[in-house]
Amino acid sequence: MRKVWIRVAFMLGLAQLVGCASIEPWVKPYERNNLADPVMSLNRNPIAANYIHHVYQAREGARGAEGGAGGGCGCN
């Protein structure tokens, strides 16, 4: 019975790998217009998001300190 479960798990894993290996792009060129729509943006208000980004930079004392490794002092 255990061998059957191992085979089933192997077949499901193989099916998942084969499903992810498509050569065709997932998003067709004519569908990219829908993804570029402002409704799809993560920010509801880009001006406010830029202001918050500026505040984070000023608070950390360095540019780009909101997402990189290390602190604002330049150490890693």
PDB file of N, CA, C and O in Angstrom:
ATOM      1  N   MET A   1       0.829  -1.199   0.000  1.00  0.00           N
ATOM      2  CA  MET A   1       0.000   0.000   0.000  1.00  0.00           C
ATOM      3  C   MET A   1       0.872   1.261   0.000  1.00  0.00           C
ATOM      4  O   MET A   1       0.523   2.263  -0.625  1.00  0.00           O
ATOM      5  N   ARG A   2       1.991   1.206   0.693  1.00  0.00           N
ATOM      6  CA  ARG A   2       2.871   2.369   0.764  1.00  0.00           C
ATOM      7  C   ARG A   2       3.477   2.665  -0.608  1.00  0.00           C
ATOM      8  O   ARG A   2       3.646   3.829  -0.969  1.00  0.00           O
ATOM      9  N   LYS A   3       3.801   1.634  -1.367  1.00  0.00           N
ATOM     10  CA  LYS A   3       4.371   1.830  -2.697  1.00  0.00           C
ATOM     11  C   LYS A   3       3.378   2.532  -3.617  1.00  0.00           C
ATOM     12  O   LYS A   3       3.774   3.320  -4.476  1.00  0.00           O
ATOM     13  N   VAL A   4       2.112   2.252  -3.441  1.00  0.00           N
ATOM     14  CA  VAL A   4       1.091   2.897  -4.261  1.00  0.00           C
ATOM     15  C   VAL A   4       1.067   4.401  -3.967  1.00  0.00           C
ATOM     16  O   VAL A   4       0.987   5.210  -4.892  1.00  0.00           O
ATOM     17  N   TRP A   5       1.134   4.778  -2.692  1.00  0.00           N
ATOM     18  CA  TRP A   5       1.126   6.190  -2.325  1.00  0.00           C
ATOM     19  C   TRP A   5       2.378   6.896  -2.834  1.00  0.00           C
ATOM     20  O   TRP A   5       2.318   8.051  -3.253  1.00  0.00           O
ATOM     21  N   ILE A   6       3.494   6.209  -2.796  1.00  0.00           N
ATOM     22  CA  ILE A   6       4.735   6.804  -3.304  1.00  0.00           C
ATOM     23  C   ILE A   6       4.622   7.040  -4.805  1.00  0.00           C
ATOM     24  O   ILE A   6       5.040   8.084  -5.306  1.00  0.00           O
ATOM     25  N   ARG A   7       4.062   6.078  -5.518  1.00  0.00           N
ATOM     26  CA  ARG A   7       3.891   6.237  -6.964  1.00  0.00           C
ATOM     27  C   ARG A   7       2.908   7.375  -7.281  1.00  0.00           C
ATOM     28  O   ARG A   7       3.139   8.162  -8.199  1.00  0.00           O
ATOM     29  N   VAL A   8       1.833   7.453  -6.528  1.00  0.00           N
ATOM     30  CA  VAL A   8       0.848   8.527  -6.749  1.00  0.00           C
ATOM     31  C   VAL A   8       1.494   9.885  -6.493  1.00  0.00           C
ATOM     32  O   VAL A   8       1.304  10.814  -7.279  1.00  0.00           O
ATOM     33  N   ALA A   9       2.250  10.014  -5.413  1.00  0.00           N
ATOM     34  CA  ALA A   9       2.918  11.272  -5.093  1.00  0.00           C
ATOM     35  C   ALA A   9       3.932  11.631  -6.175  1.00  0.00           C
ATOM     36  O   ALA A   9       4.057  12.797  -6.550  1.00  0.00           O
ATOM     37  N   PHE A  10       4.657  10.629  -6.679  1.00  0.00           N
ATOM     38  CA  PHE A  10       5.628  10.876  -7.736  1.00  0.00           C
ATOM     39  C   PHE A  10       4.940  11.336  -9.016  1.00  0.00           C
ATOM     40  O   PHE A  10       5.418  12.252  -9.685  1.00  0.00           O
ATOM     41  N   MET A  11       3.838  10.712  -9.352  1.00  0.00           N
ATOM     42  CA  MET A  11       3.121  11.087 -10.567  1.00  0.00           C
ATOM     43  C   MET A  11       2.528  12.491 -10.460  1.00  0.00           C
ATOM     44  O   MET A  11       2.541  13.248 -11.431  1.00  0.00           O
ATOM     45  N   LEU A  12       2.010  12.839  -9.283  1.00  0.00           N
ATOM     46  CA  LEU A  12       1.483  14.197  -9.094  1.00  0.00           C
ATOM     47  C   LEU A  12       2.593  15.236  -9.179  1.00  0.00           C
ATOM     48  O   LEU A  12       2.410  16.292  -9.785  1.00  0.00           O
ATOM     49  N   GLY A  13       3.727  14.946  -8.585  1.00  0.00           N
ATOM     50  CA  GLY A  13       4.866  15.862  -8.677  1.00  0.00           C
ATOM     51  C   GLY A  13       5.349  16.021 -10.104  1.00  0.00           C
ATOM     52  O   GLY A  13       5.668  17.129 -10.535  1.00  0.00           O
ATOM     53  N   LEU A  14       5.407  14.931 -10.835  1.00  0.00           N
ATOM     54  CA  LEU A  14       5.819  14.985 -12.234  1.00  0.00           C
ATOM     55  C   LEU A  14       4.823  15.781 -13.070  1.00  0.00           C
ATOM     56  O   LEU A  14       5.219  16.550 -13.946  1.00  0.00           O
ATOM     57  N   ALA A  15       3.542  15.600 -12.803  1.00  0.00           N
ATOM     58  CA  ALA A  15       2.518  16.352 -13.538  1.00  0.00           C
ATOM     59  C   ALA A  15       2.640  17.850 -13.268  1.00  0.00           C
ATOM     60  O   ALA A  15       2.438  18.660 -14.172  1.00  0.00           O
ATOM     61  N   GLN A  16       2.968  18.220 -12.042  1.00  0.00           N
ATOM     62  CA  GLN A  16       3.134  19.636 -11.729  1.00  0.00           C
ATOM     63  C   GLN A  16       4.345  20.218 -12.440  1.00  0.00           C
ATOM     64  O   GLN A  16       4.287  21.344 -12.933  1.00  0.00           O
ATOM     65  N   LEU A  17       5.436  19.475 -12.500  1.00  0.00           N
ATOM     66  CA  LEU A  17       6.625  19.957 -13.189  1.00  0.00           C
ATOM     67  C   LEU A  17       6.381  20.108 -14.682  1.00  0.00           C
ATOM     68  O   LEU A  17       6.838  21.077 -15.288  1.00  0.00           O
ATOM     69  N   VAL A  18       5.684  19.183 -15.269  1.00  0.00           N
ATOM     70  CA  VAL A  18       5.403  19.252 -16.693  1.00  0.00           C
ATOM     71  C   VAL A  18       4.472  20.423 -16.988  1.00  0.00           C
ATOM     72  O   VAL A  18       4.603  21.072 -18.026  1.00  0.00           O
ATOM     73  N   GLY A  19       3.544  20.693 -16.094  1.00  0.00           N
ATOM     74  CA  GLY A  19       2.614  21.804 -16.297  1.00  0.00           C
ATOM     75  C   GLY A  19       3.291  23.156 -16.250  1.00  0.00           C
ATOM     76  O   GLY A  19       2.823  24.101 -16.885  1.00  0.00           O
ATOM     77  N   CYS A  20       4.391  23.270 -15.505  1.00  0.00           N
ATOM     78  CA  CYS A  20       5.097  24.549 -15.396  1.00  0.00           C
ATOM     79  C   CYS A  20       6.108  24.752 -16.516  1.00  0.00           C
ATOM     80  O   CYS A  20       6.666  25.843 -16.638  1.00  0.00           O
ATOM     81  N   ALA A  21       6.354  23.763 -17.314  1.00  0.00           N
ATOM     82  CA  ALA A  21       7.404  23.833 -18.332  1.00  0.00           C
ATOM     83  C   ALA A  21       6.846  24.182 -19.702  1.00  0.00           C
ATOM     84  O   ALA A  21       7.312  23.646 -20.708  1.00  0.00           O
ATOM     85  N   SER A  22       5.870  25.058 -19.763  1.00  0.00           N
ATOM     86  CA  SER A  22       5.325  25.424 -21.071  1.00  0.00           C
ATOM     87  C   SER A  22       6.277  26.391 -21.765  1.00  0.00           C
ATOM     88  O   SER A  22       6.901  27.231 -21.116  1.00  0.00           O
ATOM     89  N   ILE A  23       6.382  26.271 -23.061  1.00  0.00           N
ATOM     90  CA  ILE A  23       7.274  27.117 -23.846  1.00  0.00           C
ATOM     91  C   ILE A  23       6.592  28.433 -24.193  1.00  0.00           C
ATOM     92  O   ILE A  23       7.253  29.464 -24.317  1.00  0.00           O
ATOM     93  N   GLU A  24       5.293  28.402 -24.349  1.00  0.00           N
ATOM     94  CA  GLU A  24       4.536  29.588 -24.696  1.00  0.00           C
ATOM     95  C   GLU A  24       4.474  30.555 -23.518  1.00  0.00           C
ATOM     96  O   GLU A  24       4.355  30.116 -22.375  1.00  0.00           O
ATOM     97  N   PRO A  25       4.553  31.855 -23.768  1.00  0.00           N
ATOM     98  CA  PRO A  25       4.400  32.796 -22.653  1.00  0.00           C
ATOM     99  C   PRO A  25       2.979  32.749 -22.102  1.00  0.00           C
ATOM    100  O   PRO A  25       2.018  32.557 -22.848  1.00  0.00           O
ATOM    101  N   TRP A  26       2.859  32.924 -20.802  1.00  0.00           N
ATOM    102  CA  TRP A  26       1.548  32.859 -20.158  1.00  0.00           C
ATOM    103  C   TRP A  26       0.705  34.067 -20.523  1.00  0.00           C
ATOM    104  O   TRP A  26      -0.513  33.965 -20.671  1.00  0.00           O
ATOM    105  N   VAL A  27       1.356  35.202 -20.665  1.00  0.00           N
ATOM    106  CA  VAL A  27       0.638  36.426 -20.988  1.00  0.00           C
ATOM    107  C   VAL A  27       0.923  36.757 -22.444  1.00  0.00           C
ATOM    108  O   VAL A  27       2.067  37.013 -22.820  1.00  0.00           O
ATOM    109  N   LYS A  28      -0.094  36.750 -23.235  1.00  0.00           N
ATOM    110  CA  LYS A  28       0.035  37.069 -24.659  1.00  0.00           C
ATOM    111  C   LYS A  28       0.253  38.579 -24.824  1.00  0.00           C
ATOM    112  O   LYS A  28      -0.146  39.360 -23.961  1.00  0.00           O
ATOM    113  N   PRO A  29       0.882  38.986 -25.922  1.00  0.00           N
ATOM    114  CA  PRO A  29       1.120  40.423 -26.119  1.00  0.00           C
ATOM    115  C   PRO A  29      -0.159  41.257 -26.112  1.00  0.00           C
ATOM    116  O   PRO A  29      -0.150  42.388 -25.626  1.00  0.00           O
ATOM    117  N   TYR A  30      -1.240  40.726 -26.632  1.00  0.00           N
ATOM    118  CA  TYR A  30      -2.488  41.494 -26.642  1.00  0.00           C
ATOM    119  C   TYR A  30      -3.179  41.503 -25.280  1.00  0.00           C
ATOM    120  O   TYR A  30      -4.111  42.281 -25.077  1.00  0.00           O
ATOM    121  N   GLU A  31      -2.747  40.658 -24.343  1.00  0.00           N
ATOM    122  CA  GLU A  31      -3.308  40.667 -22.991  1.00  0.00           C
ATOM    123  C   GLU A  31      -2.537  41.591 -22.049  1.00  0.00           C
ATOM    124  O   GLU A  31      -3.021  41.914 -20.964  1.00  0.00           O
ATOM    125  N   ARG A  32      -1.364  42.009 -22.451  1.00  0.00           N
ATOM    126  CA  ARG A  32      -0.542  42.866 -21.583  1.00  0.00           C
ATOM    127  C   ARG A  32      -1.172  44.230 -21.372  1.00  0.00           C
ATOM    128  O   ARG A  32      -0.892  44.895 -20.374  1.00  0.00           O
ATOM    129  N   ASN A  33      -2.009  44.651 -22.289  1.00  0.00           N
ATOM    130  CA  ASN A  33      -2.706  45.916 -22.123  1.00  0.00           C
ATOM    131  C   ASN A  33      -3.594  45.884 -20.877  1.00  0.00           C
ATOM    132  O   ASN A  33      -3.711  46.884 -20.169  1.00  0.00           O
ATOM    133  N   ASN A  34      -4.212  44.743 -20.612  1.00  0.00           N
ATOM    134  CA  ASN A  34      -5.062  44.630 -19.422  1.00  0.00           C
ATOM    135  C   ASN A  34      -4.240  44.716 -18.145  1.00  0.00           C
ATOM    136  O   ASN A  34      -4.702  45.288 -17.157  1.00  0.00           O
ATOM    137  N   LEU A  35      -3.025  44.157 -18.143  1.00  0.00           N
ATOM    138  CA  LEU A  35      -2.189  44.192 -16.954  1.00  0.00           C
ATOM    139  C   LEU A  35      -1.569  45.568 -16.727  1.00  0.00           C
ATOM    140  O   LEU A  35      -1.196  45.899 -15.602  1.00  0.00           O
ATOM    141  N   ALA A  36      -1.456  46.368 -17.780  1.00  0.00           N
ATOM    142  CA  ALA A  36      -0.896  47.704 -17.653  1.00  0.00           C
ATOM    143  C   ALA A  36      -1.941  48.730 -17.225  1.00  0.00           C
ATOM    144  O   ALA A  36      -1.628  49.914 -17.097  1.00  0.00           O
ATOM    145  N   ASP A  37      -3.160  48.295 -17.007  1.00  0.00           N
ATOM    146  CA  ASP A  37      -4.241  49.182 -16.598  1.00  0.00           C
ATOM    147  C   ASP A  37      -3.939  49.755 -15.207  1.00  0.00           C
ATOM    148  O   ASP A  37      -3.470  49.015 -14.343  1.00  0.00           O
ATOM    149  N   PRO A  38      -4.191  51.032 -14.965  1.00  0.00           N
ATOM    150  CA  PRO A  38      -3.936  51.617 -13.639  1.00  0.00           C
ATOM    151  C   PRO A  38      -4.707  50.926 -12.515  1.00  0.00           C
ATOM    152  O   PRO A  38      -4.302  51.010 -11.356  1.00  0.00           O
ATOM    153  N   VAL A  39      -5.792  50.257 -12.828  1.00  0.00           N
ATOM    154  CA  VAL A  39      -6.549  49.546 -11.801  1.00  0.00           C
ATOM    155  C   VAL A  39      -5.706  48.418 -11.196  1.00  0.00           C
ATOM    156  O   VAL A  39      -5.902  48.053 -10.036  1.00  0.00           O
ATOM    157  N   MET A  40      -4.773  47.866 -11.972  1.00  0.00           N
ATOM    158  CA  MET A  40      -3.940  46.758 -11.520  1.00  0.00           C
ATOM    159  C   MET A  40      -2.770  47.217 -10.654  1.00  0.00           C
ATOM    160  O   MET A  40      -2.000  46.388 -10.171  1.00  0.00           O
ATOM    161  N   SER A  41      -2.629  48.518 -10.452  1.00  0.00           N
ATOM    162  CA  SER A  41      -1.523  49.059  -9.671  1.00  0.00           C
ATOM    163  C   SER A  41      -1.680  48.698  -8.197  1.00  0.00           C
ATOM    164  O   SER A  41      -2.797  48.627  -7.684  1.00  0.00           O
ATOM    165  N   LEU A  42      -0.560  48.472  -7.521  1.00  0.00           N
ATOM    166  CA  LEU A  42      -0.594  48.175  -6.087  1.00  0.00           C
ATOM    167  C   LEU A  42      -0.878  49.424  -5.262  1.00  0.00           C
ATOM    168  O   LEU A  42      -1.410  49.334  -4.155  1.00  0.00           O
ATOM    169  N   ASN A  43      -0.526  50.585  -5.797  1.00  0.00           N
ATOM    170  CA  ASN A  43      -0.733  51.836  -5.076  1.00  0.00           C
ATOM    171  C   ASN A  43      -2.032  52.476  -5.533  1.00  0.00           C
ATOM    172  O   ASN A  43      -2.262  52.650  -6.730  1.00  0.00           O
ATOM    173  N   ARG A  44      -2.870  52.822  -4.582  1.00  0.00           N
ATOM    174  CA  ARG A  44      -4.094  53.540  -4.947  1.00  0.00           C
ATOM    175  C   ARG A  44      -3.791  54.990  -5.251  1.00  0.00           C
ATOM    176  O   ARG A  44      -4.411  55.593  -6.127  1.00  0.00           O
ATOM    177  N   ASN A  45      -2.839  55.546  -4.530  1.00  0.00           N
ATOM    178  CA  ASN A  45      -2.484  56.944  -4.727  1.00  0.00           C
ATOM    179  C   ASN A  45      -0.974  57.025  -4.903  1.00  0.00           C
ATOM    180  O   ASN A  45      -0.246  57.012  -3.910  1.00  0.00           O
ATOM    181  N   PRO A  46      -0.479  57.108  -6.138  1.00  0.00           N
ATOM    182  CA  PRO A  46       0.972  57.096  -6.352  1.00  0.00           C
ATOM    183  C   PRO A  46       1.681  58.319  -5.768  1.00  0.00           C
ATOM    184  O   PRO A  46       2.855  58.225  -5.409  1.00  0.00           O
ATOM    185  N   ILE A  47       1.007  59.447  -5.665  1.00  0.00           N
ATOM    186  CA  ILE A  47       1.648  60.634  -5.087  1.00  0.00           C
ATOM    187  C   ILE A  47       1.904  60.408  -3.597  1.00  0.00           C
ATOM    188  O   ILE A  47       2.982  60.730  -3.096  1.00  0.00           O
ATOM    189  N   ALA A  48       0.926  59.860  -2.896  1.00  0.00           N
ATOM    190  CA  ALA A  48       1.112  59.568  -1.475  1.00  0.00           C
ATOM    191  C   ALA A  48       2.171  58.491  -1.276  1.00  0.00           C
ATOM    192  O   ALA A  48       2.942  58.556  -0.318  1.00  0.00           O
ATOM    193  N   ALA A  49       2.221  57.507  -2.160  1.00  0.00           N
ATOM    194  CA  ALA A  49       3.228  56.444  -2.051  1.00  0.00           C
ATOM    195  C   ALA A  49       4.630  57.020  -2.232  1.00  0.00           C
ATOM    196  O   ALA A  49       5.559  56.607  -1.538  1.00  0.00           O
ATOM    197  N   ASN A  50       4.796  57.975  -3.161  1.00  0.00           N
ATOM    198  CA  ASN A  50       6.098  58.622  -3.340  1.00  0.00           C
ATOM    199  C   ASN A  50       6.484  59.434  -2.113  1.00  0.00           C
ATOM    200  O   ASN A  50       7.655  59.471  -1.734  1.00  0.00           O
ATOM    201  N   TYR A  51       5.511  60.082  -1.492  1.00  0.00           N
ATOM    202  CA  TYR A  51       5.797  60.840  -0.273  1.00  0.00           C
ATOM    203  C   TYR A  51       6.251  59.919   0.863  1.00  0.00           C
ATOM    204  O   TYR A  51       7.220  60.219   1.560  1.00  0.00           O
ATOM    205  N   ILE A  52       5.547  58.796   1.045  1.00  0.00           N
ATOM    206  CA  ILE A  52       5.929  57.836   2.088  1.00  0.00           C
ATOM    207  C   ILE A  52       7.314  57.274   1.804  1.00  0.00           C
ATOM    208  O   ILE A  52       8.109  57.075   2.723  1.00  0.00           O
ATOM    209  N   HIS A  53       7.604  57.017   0.533  1.00  0.00           N
ATOM    210  CA  HIS A  53       8.929  56.539   0.144  1.00  0.00           C
ATOM    211  C   HIS A  53       9.995  57.563   0.530  1.00  0.00           C
ATOM    212  O   HIS A  53      11.052  57.197   1.043  1.00  0.00           O
ATOM    213  N   HIS A  54       9.717  58.846   0.285  1.00  0.00           N
ATOM    214  CA  HIS A  54      10.651  59.911   0.652  1.00  0.00           C
ATOM    215  C   HIS A  54      10.830  59.979   2.172  1.00  0.00           C
ATOM    216  O   HIS A  54      11.944  60.179   2.656  1.00  0.00           O
ATOM    217  N   VAL A  55       9.749  59.814   2.914  1.00  0.00           N
ATOM    218  CA  VAL A  55       9.830  59.851   4.378  1.00  0.00           C
ATOM    219  C   VAL A  55      10.704  58.703   4.894  1.00  0.00           C
ATOM    220  O   VAL A  55      11.518  58.905   5.795  1.00  0.00           O
ATOM    221  N   TYR A  56      10.543  57.519   4.337  1.00  0.00           N
ATOM    222  CA  TYR A  56      11.385  56.386   4.744  1.00  0.00           C
ATOM    223  C   TYR A  56      12.856  56.662   4.462  1.00  0.00           C
ATOM    224  O   TYR A  56      13.716  56.342   5.283  1.00  0.00           O
ATOM    225  N   GLN A  57      13.148  57.250   3.315  1.00  0.00           N
ATOM    226  CA  GLN A  57      14.532  57.551   2.980  1.00  0.00           C
ATOM    227  C   GLN A  57      15.107  58.582   3.941  1.00  0.00           C
ATOM    228  O   GLN A  57      16.254  58.457   4.368  1.00  0.00           O
ATOM    229  N   ALA A  58      14.327  59.594   4.283  1.00  0.00           N
ATOM    230  CA  ALA A  58      14.810  60.623   5.201  1.00  0.00           C
ATOM    231  C   ALA A  58      14.987  60.056   6.604  1.00  0.00           C
ATOM    232  O   ALA A  58      15.932  60.425   7.300  1.00  0.00           O
ATOM    233  N   ARG A  59      14.106  59.178   7.025  1.00  0.00           N
ATOM    234  CA  ARG A  59      14.191  58.607   8.357  1.00  0.00           C
ATOM    235  C   ARG A  59      15.408  57.698   8.489  1.00  0.00           C
ATOM    236  O   ARG A  59      16.074  57.699   9.524  1.00  0.00           O
ATOM    237  N   GLU A  60      15.698  56.930   7.459  1.00  0.00           N
ATOM    238  CA  GLU A  60      16.837  56.015   7.507  1.00  0.00           C
ATOM    239  C   GLU A  60      18.157  56.734   7.285  1.00  0.00           C
ATOM    240  O   GLU A  60      19.210  56.209   7.646  1.00  0.00           O
ATOM    241  N   GLY A  61      18.121  57.910   6.706  1.00  0.00           N
ATOM    242  CA  GLY A  61      19.351  58.660   6.484  1.00  0.00           C
ATOM    243  C   GLY A  61      20.121  58.181   5.270  1.00  0.00           C
ATOM    244  O   GLY A  61      21.302  58.498   5.125  1.00  0.00           O
ATOM    245  N   ALA A  62      19.482  57.431   4.402  1.00  0.00           N
ATOM    246  CA  ALA A  62      20.166  56.942   3.205  1.00  0.00           C
ATOM    247  C   ALA A  62      19.133  56.686   2.121  1.00  0.00           C
ATOM    248  O   ALA A  62      17.966  56.417   2.407  1.00  0.00           O
ATOM    249  N   ARG A  63      19.566  56.771   0.902  1.00  0.00           N
ATOM    250  CA  ARG A  63      18.668  56.457  -0.211  1.00  0.00           C
ATOM    251  C   ARG A  63      18.684  54.960  -0.422  1.00  0.00           C
ATOM    252  O   ARG A  63      19.730  54.321  -0.306  1.00  0.00           O
ATOM    253  N   GLY A  64      17.529  54.401  -0.732  1.00  0.00           N
ATOM    254  CA  GLY A  64      17.444  52.967  -1.014  1.00  0.00           C
ATOM    255  C   GLY A  64      17.509  52.094   0.213  1.00  0.00           C
ATOM    256  O   GLY A  64      17.759  50.895   0.097  1.00  0.00           O
ATOM    257  N   ALA A  65      17.290  52.659   1.390  1.00  0.00           N
ATOM    258  CA  ALA A  65      17.417  51.872   2.626  1.00  0.00           C
ATOM    259  C   ALA A  65      16.142  51.142   2.991  1.00  0.00           C
ATOM    260  O   ALA A  65      16.096  50.473   4.024  1.00  0.00           O
ATOM    261  N   GLU A  66      15.102  51.251   2.172  1.00  0.00           N
ATOM    262  CA  GLU A  66      13.838  50.607   2.532  1.00  0.00           C
ATOM    263  C   GLU A  66      13.756  49.153   2.109  1.00  0.00           C
ATOM    264  O   GLU A  66      12.840  48.455   2.547  1.00  0.00           O
ATOM    265  N   GLY A  67      14.656  48.664   1.288  1.00  0.00           N
ATOM    266  CA  GLY A  67      14.508  47.285   0.820  1.00  0.00           C
ATOM    267  C   GLY A  67      15.800  46.499   0.742  1.00  0.00           C
ATOM    268  O   GLY A  67      15.769  45.295   0.486  1.00  0.00           O
ATOM    269  N   GLY A  68      16.910  47.131   0.953  1.00  0.00           N
ATOM    270  CA  GLY A  68      18.192  46.430   0.794  1.00  0.00           C
ATOM    271  C   GLY A  68      18.672  45.809   2.093  1.00  0.00           C
ATOM    272  O   GLY A  68      18.127  46.059   3.168  1.00  0.00           O
ATOM    273  N   ALA A  69      19.696  45.003   1.965  1.00  0.00           N
ATOM    274  CA  ALA A  69      20.284  44.379   3.148  1.00  0.00           C
ATOM    275  C   ALA A  69      21.152  45.397   3.863  1.00  0.00           C
ATOM    276  O   ALA A  69      21.744  46.272   3.231  1.00  0.00           O
ATOM    277  N   GLY A  70      21.226  45.283   5.159  1.00  0.00           N
ATOM    278  CA  GLY A  70      22.049  46.176   5.938  1.00  0.00           C
ATOM    279  C   GLY A  70      21.295  47.406   6.388  1.00  0.00           C
ATOM    280  O   GLY A  70      20.101  47.543   6.122  1.00  0.00           O
ATOM    281  N   GLY A  71      21.977  48.288   7.058  1.00  0.00           N
ATOM    282  CA  GLY A  71      21.344  49.485   7.588  1.00  0.00           C
ATOM    283  C   GLY A  71      21.708  50.713   6.793  1.00  0.00           C
ATOM    284  O   GLY A  71      22.310  50.618   5.724  1.00  0.00           O
ATOM    285  N   GLY A  72      21.340  51.879   7.320  1.00  0.00           N
ATOM    286  CA  GLY A  72      21.620  53.129   6.652  1.00  0.00           C
ATOM    287  C   GLY A  72      23.068  53.561   6.781  1.00  0.00           C
ATOM    288  O   GLY A  72      23.478  54.533   6.148  1.00  0.00           O
ATOM    289  N   CYS A  73      23.858  52.852   7.595  1.00  0.00           N
ATOM    290  CA  CYS A  73      25.245  53.259   7.810  1.00  0.00           C
ATOM    291  C   CYS A  73      26.182  52.751   6.712  1.00  0.00           C
ATOM    292  O   CYS A  73      27.334  53.177   6.636  1.00  0.00           O
ATOM    293  N   GLY A  74      25.698  51.848   5.867  1.00  0.00           N
ATOM    294  CA  GLY A  74      26.531  51.301   4.804  1.00  0.00           C
ATOM    295  C   GLY A  74      27.124  49.951   5.140  1.00  0.00           C
ATOM    296  O   GLY A  74      27.829  49.372   4.312  1.00  0.00           O
ATOM    297  N   CYS A  75      26.862  49.428   6.331  1.00  0.00           N
ATOM    298  CA  CYS A  75      27.384  48.106   6.676  1.00  0.00           C
ATOM    299  C   CYS A  75      26.455  47.015   6.166  1.00  0.00           C
ATOM    300  O   CYS A  75      25.252  47.228   6.018  1.00  0.00           O
ATOM    301  N   ASN A  76      27.016  45.867   5.906  1.00  0.00           N
ATOM    302  CA  ASN A  76      26.222  44.749   5.381  1.00  0.00           C
ATOM    303  C   ASN A  76      25.843  43.795   6.484  1.00  0.00           C
ATOM    304  O   ASN A  76      25.173  42.794   6.231  1.00  0.00           O
TER     305      ASN A  76
END
